[in-house]
Amino acid sequence: MWGGRFAEGPAAVMREINASIPFDKRLWRQDVAGSKAHVAMLGRQGIVSAADAAAIGAGLDQVAAQYQADGPAEDLALEDIHMQTEARLSAAIGEAAGRLHTARSRNDQVATDFKLWVRDAIDEVDAALAGFQRALLARAEEHAASVMPGFTHLQSAQPVTLGHHLMAYHEMIARDRGRFADARARANLCPLGSAALAGTGFPIDREMTAAALGFDGPTRNSLDAVSDRDFAIEYLTSAVQCSLHLSRLAEEIVLWASQPFGFVSLSDQWSTGSSIMPQKRNPDAAELVRGHSGRILGCLTSLMVTMKGLPLAYSKDMQDDKPPVFEAHDLLGLAVAAMTGMVESTLFRTDRMRAAAEAGFATATDLADWLVRVADIPFREAHHITGKVVRLAEAQGVALDRLALADMRAIDERIDERVFDVLSVDASVAARASFGGTAPERVRAAIAAARESM
């Protein structure tokens, strides 16, 4: 289709390195949609006849039906999905198919197709993340009052509720959805009509094609339009951040499923066994989600390095823009689905969680706060007193609320029997009722607010 300038065909290796059809065949829906919008505009503007425009539109429907039934063929001679679509259209309707490419280039065509695909990908991942959030909300509501240890440095710090812990991931995913939405909004300008790089001399209506394809309007600079891949990089940036959040929860599931923790029991659906050790139940799904985050980060790095030094406007390097985006999208989709399934089906061993919270002197801060609030002791002094009490409890091998009052008063006589009102893990979480806190009432309020906002 571009061979008029050349006396010879490409070398076999050149044909293979130049062809993108093995991966850009995924764009066939977007390519057909963009072509239909373009030819409808050409017809209305009188650039092609109404009869040819109608024939091309009907022919594109036939091509779409062929793709739907059998998929695009990986014919390296046709290079890419755009040339394959045109070749199929020509076979279907004849000479009129040659008018479809009037007033456009493959440069603005591929930029439009790719933007449409990324926009669809964002909508797809957003729906999946909304499902993940609903799973988190359901389990958080179930465990709004279930006590577990809250950690810093992976050391027991203060008691929290499992519901509060799960809602932390709901907040992360809400930010991820916001990033994807922002990326979609910025990407929603249509490159079609920019042609190769300078625009076109035909009297096209770019507002018409932009509206037909659901864009907010046309891009404002033809050079930028055909060379811009910010939308793909922003998609990958959002995907990376989302995958990091998924990886953090995956890591916790891996830890919690280990025997020393024993906080969760994964269902058979999300576990595997060992080829040699029959007792094993491995959290492979969580480990793979954790691993996928590194691959998604690699996809972002790949595209950023490809784009970092390209002069305006289009360069063939940009043919490599799509594989990392496609790969990241597939990996992220699997990761979200796997994490949703694990959250929905995991058995939380709340008895083990409570025991761990009670064993780690996690209410020490409550004792220090009580000394400040009730005994009117400066916090730094209260911190020092509490450290001595913790050391005593550790020496006796008991929890703070199991210490004898006399032993605590031997450390500081200002401690009285009222201290036992704050030393249990249940009292500790109930007291954390500040906005955003772990108190069960706050967790339930956060869940209700989250459901209203989705």
C-alpha positions in Angstrom: 0.0 0.0 0.0 3.0 2.3 0.4 5.2 0.7 -2.3 4.9 3.2 -5.2 8.1 4.9 -4.2 10.1 1.6 -4.0 11.3 -0.6 -6.8 11.9 -3.6 -4.5 10.0 -5.2 -1.6 11.4 -5.2 1.9 13.9 -7.8 3.1 12.4 -10.7 5.1 13.9 -9.4 8.3 12.7 -5.8 7.5 9.2 -7.2 6.9 9.2 -8.9 10.3 10.7 -6.0 12.3 8.4 -3.5 10.6 5.2 -5.4 11.1 3.1 -4.6 14.2 0.0 -6.7 13.3 1.0 -9.5 15.9 0.1 -7.0 18.7 -1.8 -4.1 17.2 -4.5 -6.5 16.0 -6.1 -5.8 19.4 -7.0 -2.4 18.1 -9.4 -3.7 15.5 -12.6 -2.4 17.2 -11.1 1.0 17.6 -9.8 1.1 14.1 -13.2 0.3 12.6 -14.9 2.8 14.8 -12.4 5.6 13.9 -12.7 4.7 10.2 -16.5 4.9 10.4 -16.4 8.3 12.0 -13.9 9.5 9.5 -15.8 8.4 6.4 -19.1 9.7 7.8 -17.4 13.1 8.1 -15.9 12.9 4.6 -19.3 12.2 3.2 -21.1 15.0 5.0 -18.3 17.4 4.0 -18.6 16.4 0.3 -15.0 15.2 0.3 -16.2 11.8 -0.9 -19.6 11.1 -2.5 -22.5 10.1 -0.4 -22.7 6.8 -2.3 -19.0 6.0 -1.6 -19.3 7.0 2.1 -22.3 4.7 2.5 -20.5 1.8 0.8 -17.4 2.3 2.9 -19.5 2.5 6.1 -21.4 -0.7 5.2 -18.1 -2.4 4.2 -16.5 -1.5 7.5 -19.4 -3.3 9.2 -18.7 -6.4 7.2 -15.0 -6.2 8.2 -16.0 -5.8 11.8 -18.1 -8.9 11.5 -15.2 -10.9 10.0 -12.9 -9.7 12.9 -15.6 -10.6 15.4 -15.9 -14.1 14.0 -12.3 -15.0 13.2 -10.0 -12.2 14.5 -7.5 -10.4 12.4 -4.9 -12.5 10.5 -1.2 -12.1 11.4 -0.3 -11.2 7.8 3.1 -9.5 7.9 2.7 -8.3 4.4 -0.1 -6.0 5.6 2.1 -4.7 8.4 -0.6 -3.5 10.8 -4.3 -3.5 11.7 -4.9 -0.3 9.7 -3.6 -1.8 6.4 -5.4 -5.1 7.1 -8.7 -3.3 7.6 -8.3 -1.3 4.4 -7.3 -4.5 2.5 -10.4 -6.3 3.8 -12.5 -3.3 3.0 -11.2 -3.3 -0.6 -11.9 -7.0 -1.0 -15.5 -6.3 0.2 -16.5 -3.2 -1.8 -13.8 -2.7 -4.4 -12.3 0.6 -5.6 -14.3 2.8 -3.3 -12.3 1.5 -0.3 -9.3 3.6 -1.6 -11.2 6.8 -0.7 -11.3 6.0 3.1 -7.8 7.2 3.7 -8.5 10.7 2.2 -7.5 13.5 4.6 -5.8 11.2 7.2 -2.5 9.4 7.8 -1.6 6.3 9.7 0.0 8.7 12.2 -3.3 10.3 13.3 -5.1 7.1 12.7 -3.0 5.0 15.1 -2.9 7.8 17.7 -6.7 7.9 17.6 -7.1 4.1 17.8 -4.6 3.9 20.6 -6.3 6.6 22.6 -9.7 4.9 22.1 -8.2 1.6 23.3 -6.6 3.2 26.4 -9.9 5.0 27.2 -11.7 1.6 27.0 -9.0 0.0 29.1 -9.4 2.7 31.8 -13.2 2.0 31.9 -12.5 -1.7 32.2 -10.0 -1.4 35.0 -12.2 1.2 36.8 -15.1 -1.3 36.8 -12.9 -4.0 38.1 -11.5 -1.8 40.9 -15.1 -0.8 41.9 -15.8 -4.6 42.3 -12.7 -4.9 44.4 -13.8 -2.0 46.6 -17.2 -3.6 47.1 -15.4 -6.8 48.3 -13.3 -4.8 50.7 -16.4 -3.0 52.0 -18.3 -6.2 52.6 -15.5 -7.8 54.6 -14.7 -4.6 56.4 -18.4 -4.4 57.6 -18.2 -8.0 58.7 -15.1 -7.3 60.8 -15.8 -3.7 61.9 -15.2 -4.7 65.5 -12.7 -7.6 65.0 -9.5 -6.7 66.9 -6.1 -7.3 65.3 -2.6 -5.9 66.0 -1.7 -2.7 64.1 1.9 -2.8 63.0 4.7 -0.3 62.5 8.1 -1.8 61.5 6.1 -5.1 61.4 6.2 -4.8 65.2 2.9 -4.8 67.2 2.1 -1.1 67.8 -1.5 -0.5 68.7 -4.7 -2.5 68.4 -6.9 -1.8 65.4 -9.9 -3.4 63.9 -9.6 -5.7 60.8 -12.4 -3.6 59.3 -10.2 -0.5 59.7 -7.3 -2.3 58.1 -9.3 -3.4 55.1 -10.7 0.1 54.7 -7.1 1.4 54.3 -6.9 -0.5 51.1 -10.3 0.9 50.0 -8.8 4.4 50.4 -5.8 3.4 48.3 -8.0 2.0 45.5 -10.2 5.1 45.6 -7.1 7.2 44.8 -6.2 4.8 42.1 -9.6 5.2 40.5 -9.1 8.9 40.7 -5.8 8.8 38.9 -7.3 6.7 36.1 -10.2 9.1 35.8 -7.8 12.1 35.7 -5.7 10.3 33.0 -8.9 9.6 31.0 -10.0 13.2 31.1 -6.7 14.5 29.9 -6.5 12.0 27.1 -10.0 12.7 25.8 -9.1 14.9 22.8 -9.2 13.5 19.4 -6.1 13.3 17.1 -8.0 12.4 14.0 -7.6 15.0 11.3 -4.0 15.9 12.3 -2.9 13.7 9.3 0.8 13.0 9.1 1.9 15.9 11.2 0.8 19.2 9.6 -3.0 18.9 9.3 -4.7 18.6 5.9 -5.8 20.8 3.1 -9.2 19.1 2.8 -12.2 20.9 4.4 -12.6 18.3 7.2 -14.8 18.8 10.3 -12.7 17.6 13.3 -15.4 18.6 15.8 -17.7 16.1 14.1 -15.3 13.1 14.2 -14.3 14.0 17.8 -18.0 14.0 18.9 -18.8 10.8 17.0 -16.0 9.0 18.9 -17.0 10.4 22.3 -14.1 12.8 22.7 -14.4 16.2 24.3 -13.0 17.9 21.2 -10.1 17.7 18.7 -6.5 18.1 19.7 -5.2 21.6 19.3 -1.8 21.0 17.6 -1.2 18.5 14.8 2.5 18.0 15.6 1.7 17.2 19.2 -1.3 15.1 18.4 0.5 12.5 16.3 3.6 12.3 18.6 1.9 12.4 22.0 1.9 9.3 24.0 1.4 11.0 27.4 -2.0 9.2 27.6 -0.3 5.8 27.4 2.4 6.8 30.0 -0.3 8.2 32.3 -2.3 5.0 32.0 0.9 3.0 32.9 1.7 5.4 35.8 -1.8 4.8 37.2 -1.4 1.1 36.7 1.9 1.0 38.4 0.6 2.8 41.5 -2.5 0.6 41.6 -0.3 -2.5 41.3 1.9 -1.3 44.2 -1.2 -1.1 46.4 -2.3 -4.6 45.3 1.2 -5.8 46.0 1.1 -4.4 49.6 -2.1 -6.3 50.4 -0.7 -9.4 48.6 2.4 -9.2 50.8 0.2 -9.0 53.9 -1.8 -12.0 52.8 1.4 -14.0 52.3 2.6 -13.1 55.8 -0.8 -13.7 57.4 -1.2 -17.1 55.7 2.1 -18.3 57.2 2.0 -20.5 60.2 3.7 -18.1 62.6 1.0 -15.5 61.9 -2.0 -17.8 61.1 -4.2 -14.8 60.6 -5.9 -16.1 57.4 -6.7 -19.3 55.7 -6.9 -19.0 52.0 -9.5 -21.0 50.1 -8.5 -23.8 47.8 -9.4 -21.6 44.8 -6.5 -19.2 45.5 -3.9 -21.7 46.8 -1.6 -24.3 45.4 0.2 -27.3 46.8 3.7 -28.7 46.6 5.0 -31.4 44.3 7.0 -33.0 47.2 5.5 -31.7 50.5 1.9 -32.8 50.8 1.2 -30.6 53.8 1.8 -27.3 51.9 -0.8 -24.7 51.1 1.0 -22.0 49.2 -0.4 -18.5 48.7 0.7 -18.4 45.1 -2.0 -16.1 43.8 -0.9 -13.4 46.3 2.7 -14.0 45.4 2.0 -13.6 41.7 0.1 -10.4 42.3 3.1 -9.2 44.2 5.4 -10.2 41.3 3.2 -8.7 38.6 3.7 -5.3 40.1 7.4 -5.4 39.1 6.5 -6.4 35.5 4.0 -3.5 35.3 6.6 -1.1 36.5 8.9 -2.5 33.8 6.3 -1.7 31.2 6.2 1.9 32.3 10.0 2.1 32.2 10.0 0.6 28.7 7.7 3.2 27.3 9.2 6.1 29.0 12.7 5.2 27.7 11.3 4.7 24.2 9.7 8.2 24.3 12.4 10.1 26.2 14.5 11.4 23.2 12.2 11.4 20.2 12.1 14.5 18.0 8.8 15.8 16.7 6.7 14.3 15.2 6.3 10.6 14.6 9.2 8.1 14.6 9.0 4.4 14.1 10.2 3.8 17.6 6.7 4.6 18.6 5.5 1.4 17.1 6.8 -0.1 20.4 4.4 1.9 22.4 1.6 -0.6 22.5 3.1 -3.9 23.7 4.0 -2.6 27.2 0.6 -1.0 27.6 -1.2 -4.2 26.5 1.0 -6.3 28.8 0.4 -4.0 31.8 -3.3 -4.0 31.2 -3.5 -7.7 31.1 -1.4 -8.2 34.2 -3.3 -5.6 36.2 -6.7 -7.1 35.2 -5.5 -10.5 36.5 -4.1 -9.0 39.7 -7.4 -7.1 40.5 -9.5 -10.2 39.8 -7.2 -12.4 41.9 -7.2 -9.9 44.8 -11.0 -9.5 44.7 -11.4 -13.3 44.8 -9.0 -13.6 47.7 -10.7 -10.9 49.7 -14.1 -12.4 49.1 -13.2 -15.9 50.0 -10.5 -15.7 52.7 -11.2 -17.0 56.2 -10.0 -14.4 58.7 -8.8 -16.1 61.8 -9.9 -13.3 64.2 -9.1 -15.5 67.2 -5.4 -15.5 66.2 -5.5 -11.8 65.4 -7.0 -10.9 68.8 -4.4 -13.2 70.6 -1.6 -11.4 68.8 -3.0 -8.0 69.7 -3.3 -9.0 73.3 0.2 -10.4 73.4 2.2 -7.5 72.2 1.7 -4.8 74.9 -0.2 -2.9 72.2 -2.2 -0.9 74.7 0.9 0.8 76.1 0.0 4.0 74.4 -3.4 3.9 76.1 -1.7 3.7 79.4 0.5 6.7 78.6 -2.5 8.6 77.4 -4.4 7.7 80.6 -1.5 9.1 82.7 -1.7 12.3 80.7 -5.5 12.6 80.8 -6.3 11.4 84.3 -3.1 11.9 86.3 -2.1 15.2 84.6 1.4 13.9 83.9 3.4 15.4 81.0 3.5 13.0 78.1 7.2 12.5 78.1 7.1 11.5 81.7 4.1 9.3 81.1 6.0 7.7 78.2 8.9 6.9 80.6 6.5 5.5 83.3 4.7 3.3 80.7 8.0 1.9 79.5 8.8 0.7 83.0 5.3 -0.9 83.3 5.8 -2.7 80.0 9.2 -3.9 81.1 7.5 -5.3 84.3 4.8 -7.0 82.3 7.3 -8.5 80.0 9.3 -9.9 82.9 6.2 -11.4 84.4 5.0 -12.8 81.0 1.6 -11.2 81.3 -0.4 -8.6 79.3 -0.7 -5.1 80.7 -4.3 -5.6 81.8 -3.2 -8.7 83.8 -0.7 -6.8 86.0 -1.5 -6.4 89.6 -2.4 -2.8 90.5 0.0 -2.9 93.4 2.9 -3.7 91.0 2.0 -0.7 88.8 1.6 1.6 91.8 5.1 0.5 92.9 6.3 2.1 89.7 4.1 5.3 90.1 1.7 5.8 92.9 -0.5 8.0 90.7 -1.8 4.9 88.9 -5.1 3.8 90.3 -7.8 1.2 89.5 -9.3 3.3 86.8 -6.4 2.4 84.6 -8.0 -1.0 83.9 -10.7 0.8 81.9 -8.2 1.5 79.1 -5.9 -1.4 79.1 -7.9 -4.0 77.2 -7.7 -4.2 73.4 -11.4 -3.6 73.1 -11.2 -0.5 75.1 -8.2 0.7 73.1 -10.0 0.4 69.7 -13.2 1.9 71.1 -11.3 4.9 72.4 -9.8 5.7 68.9 -13.0 7.4 67.8 -11.4 10.5 66.1 -12.4 11.0 62.5 -10.6 8.4 60.5 -9.9 6.3 63.5 -10.2 2.6 64.2 -13.2 2.6 66.6 -15.9 0.3 65.3 -18.4 3.1 65.1 -15.9 5.1 62.9 -15.3 2.1 60.7 -19.0 1.6 60.1 -19.4 5.3 59.3 -16.5 5.2 56.9 -18.1 2.1 55.1 -21.5 3.9 54.8 -19.8 7.0 53.4 -17.8 5.0 51.0 -20.9 3.2 49.7 -22.6 6.5 49.1 -19.7 7.9 47.1 -19.3 4.9 44.8 
